[in-house]
Amino acid sequence: MAAKQISYREARGKMRPGDVIAFGGKGNFSEIIKFATRSEVSHVGVILQTKMMEEDSDRFFNQIIESTSLNGFNGVSISRFSDRLNDYEGELWWLPLGDAIRENKFNQKRFYDFLFNQAKDRKEYDMPQAIKSSLDALDKLPFGMHGPTYNTEDFSKFFCSELVAAGLEQAGSVGKVNASEVTPIDLCRWKIYGETYYHLKGDSTKRISRYNSISPAKWDV
């Protein structure tokens, strides 16, 4: 799968709701997530809505929804993507949904309604489940039993990839999944994207390993 360097100026008019944004952070918690998942991705968000700012122009206002610490709140929030891009220190990648998924398996209203309601309810960040989702070694025990690091799906709070996975499930883009077991790099590996993903910021030599290569059915509950 190919990664392509692109500026946000080039990308912004092409972004659509459901497109995933992957982050590679430099903070301590980000480094722990990357180490635990053996990847360059520490966080994900998703484009929630795009609005034309001016008629008869190509200027767009892209909103991103994510569960993170932002503007004094630690949880689900909506912000202008260009602001996140400008303020973020680290890598950012844009992962567009594949054409077949968007045309046949993406209910934009259900996607928007579900995610917007999580932000409206100010759902807090779920740190315990975020940590447990990254520790897969003890998830499965003999005889089909679950181990101590397995997360039972719970949407009372959200960590980043849990929120995005749940939104895509609500949209019909994936089958039934346990969103509470999906890590940021898991989400980037789901086979739901276009062949090319785009590097927007940071070290352009860094890649998303096994991008767009694994069926979401692996996370079926």
C-alpha positions in Angstrom: 0.0 0.0 0.0 1.3 3.4 -1.0 1.9 6.4 1.3 1.9 9.8 -0.4 3.1 13.2 0.9 0.4 15.9 0.5 -0.3 19.3 1.9 -3.5 20.1 3.7 -4.2 22.7 1.1 -4.4 19.9 -1.4 -6.3 17.5 0.8 -8.9 19.6 2.5 -11.4 19.7 -0.4 -11.2 16.0 -0.9 -11.8 14.9 2.8 -15.1 13.3 3.5 -17.0 12.3 6.7 -15.7 8.9 7.8 -12.1 9.5 6.7 -9.8 8.5 9.5 -7.0 10.7 10.7 -4.0 8.9 12.4 -1.6 10.6 14.7 1.9 9.7 15.9 2.5 11.7 19.1 5.6 12.5 20.9 4.3 12.6 24.5 4.9 10.0 27.1 1.5 8.3 26.8 1.8 8.3 23.0 5.2 6.6 23.2 3.7 4.0 25.5 0.9 3.3 23.1 3.3 3.0 20.1 5.6 0.7 22.1 2.8 -1.5 23.3 1.3 -1.8 19.8 4.6 -1.9 18.0 3.6 0.8 15.6 4.0 4.5 14.7 0.4 5.3 15.5 -0.7 6.5 18.9 -4.1 8.1 18.3 -6.9 8.3 15.8 -9.8 10.6 15.1 -12.3 10.8 12.2 -13.6 13.5 9.9 -17.2 14.2 11.2 -18.4 16.8 8.7 -17.3 19.0 5.9 -18.9 22.3 5.2 -18.3 24.8 2.4 -17.3 28.1 3.9 -18.0 30.3 0.9 -20.2 29.7 -2.1 -18.5 29.4 -5.5 -15.1 28.6 -3.8 -13.1 25.6 -3.0 -12.7 26.5 0.7 -13.9 23.8 3.1 -14.3 23.7 6.9 -13.4 20.2 8.1 -14.4 19.0 11.5 -12.7 16.2 13.4 -14.2 14.2 16.3 -11.9 12.4 18.7 -11.6 11.4 22.3 -8.5 13.2 23.7 -7.4 15.9 26.0 -8.2 19.2 24.3 -9.1 22.7 25.5 -9.3 21.7 29.1 -11.6 18.6 28.6 -10.4 15.0 28.5 -13.0 13.1 26.3 -15.0 13.3 23.2 -14.8 16.7 21.4 -15.3 18.2 18.0 -12.8 20.7 16.6 -11.7 22.3 13.4 -9.2 19.9 11.7 -6.9 22.7 10.5 -6.4 23.9 14.1 -5.5 20.4 15.2 -3.1 20.1 12.3 -1.4 23.4 13.1 -1.1 22.7 16.8 -0.1 19.0 16.8 3.5 18.0 17.3 4.1 14.7 15.6 3.0 12.7 12.5 -0.5 13.0 10.9 -1.9 10.8 8.2 -5.2 11.0 6.3 -6.8 7.6 5.5 -9.7 8.0 3.1 -12.5 5.5 3.1 -12.5 3.3 0.0 -14.9 4.1 -2.7 -16.8 0.8 -2.4 -17.3 1.3 1.3 -18.4 4.9 0.9 -20.9 4.2 -1.9 -22.4 1.0 -0.5 -21.7 0.8 3.3 -21.7 4.3 4.7 -24.9 5.7 6.2 -23.7 9.3 6.9 -26.7 10.2 9.0 -26.3 7.3 11.4 -22.6 8.0 11.5 -23.1 11.7 12.3 -25.9 11.2 14.8 -24.1 8.6 16.8 -20.8 10.5 17.1 -22.4 13.9 17.6 -24.4 12.6 20.5 -21.3 11.3 22.2 -19.8 14.8 22.0 -23.0 16.4 23.1 -23.1 14.1 26.2 -19.4 15.0 26.9 -18.3 11.4 27.2 -15.1 11.3 29.1 -11.9 9.6 28.0 -11.6 5.9 29.1 -8.0 5.5 30.2 -8.3 1.9 31.7 -9.9 0.5 28.6 -7.3 2.3 26.4 -4.5 0.6 28.2 -6.1 -2.8 28.3 -6.9 -2.7 24.6 -3.2 -2.3 23.9 -2.3 -5.4 25.9 -3.5 -8.3 23.8 -1.2 -11.0 25.2 -3.7 -12.0 27.9 -6.9 -11.4 26.0 -7.6 -15.1 25.4 -7.6 -18.1 27.7 -8.2 -21.7 27.0 -11.8 -23.0 26.3 -12.9 -19.7 24.8 -12.5 -17.7 28.0 -11.4 -14.1 28.1 -8.3 -13.0 30.0 -7.8 -10.0 32.4 -6.8 -7.6 29.6 -9.9 -8.2 27.5 -12.4 -5.3 27.2 -16.1 -5.9 27.3 -17.7 -3.3 25.0 -18.8 -0.3 27.0 -19.7 3.1 25.6 -20.1 4.9 28.9 -16.7 6.5 28.2 -14.5 6.3 25.1 -10.9 6.1 24.2 -9.9 7.3 20.7 -10.0 4.2 18.5 -13.1 2.8 20.3 -15.0 6.0 19.4 -14.0 5.8 15.7 -14.6 2.1 15.4 -18.1 2.5 17.0 -18.9 5.3 14.6 -17.9 3.3 11.6 -19.9 0.3 12.9 -23.0 2.5 13.3 -22.5 3.8 9.7 -22.6 0.2 8.5 -19.0 0.4 7.1 -18.0 -2.7 9.1 -19.8 -5.6 10.6 -20.3 -6.2 14.3 -17.1 -5.5 16.2 -16.0 -5.1 19.8 -15.0 -1.5 19.4 -13.6 -1.5 23.0 -10.8 -3.9 21.8 -9.7 -1.8 18.8 -6.4 0.0 19.1 -5.3 2.9 16.9 -3.1 0.8 14.7 -5.8 -1.9 14.5 -8.2 0.7 13.0 -5.5 1.8 10.5 -5.1 -1.9 9.4 -8.8 -2.5 8.7 -9.4 -3.2 5.1 -11.9 -0.4 4.5 -9.7 2.3 2.9 -8.4 3.4 -0.4 -5.1 2.0 -1.8 -3.3 5.2 -0.9 -3.0 7.0 2.4 -1.6 10.5 2.8 1.1 12.0 5.1 0.2 15.5 6.2 2.7 16.4 8.8 5.9 15.2 10.6 8.5 12.7 9.5 7.6 11.6 6.0 9.7 8.5 6.3 7.4 6.9 8.9 4.8 4.5 7.7 1.6 2.8 8.9 2.6 -0.9 9.0 0.1 -3.3 7.4 -2.2 -0.5 6.4 -5.5 -1.6 4.9 -4.8 -5.3 5.2 -7.0 -7.0 7.8 -10.7 -7.6 7.8 -12.6 -5.9 10.7 -14.3 -9.3 11.2 -11.3 -10.3 13.3 -12.7 -8.0 16.0 -16.1 -9.6 15.9 -17.5 -10.1 19.4 
